[in-house]
């Protein structure tokens, strides 16, 4: 369920196993959506070929912007079964993991430099 931010880059840049190819994952950020039409926007990008929905979560501390929270993920989950990667750009991801999991996140990505023990949080 959880992966550090570097894990996705590592997966994309790691050599493919013999005889297999690396599959690109298209995950448009829902931050670029019209929030008044978020469910429709999510359905539209999936219909147009997106593999995942990427939810940029910012707390105004780790990064200066304040954006999507678990209540928005929960509301959107009612309208889509798409894979939802919630990227926590927050100072204390451990404080938010359970909320996003309960809201319906398919995967939670966090920045390893924000926690003392990223492996423990990932478990």
Secondary structure, 3 states (H helix, E strand, C coil): CEEEHHHHHHHHHCCCCCCCCCCCCCEEEHHHCCHHHHHHHHHHHHHCCCCEEEEEEEECCCCCCECCCHHHHHHHHCCCCCEEEEEEECCCHHHCHHHHHHHCCCEEEECHHHCCCHHHHHC
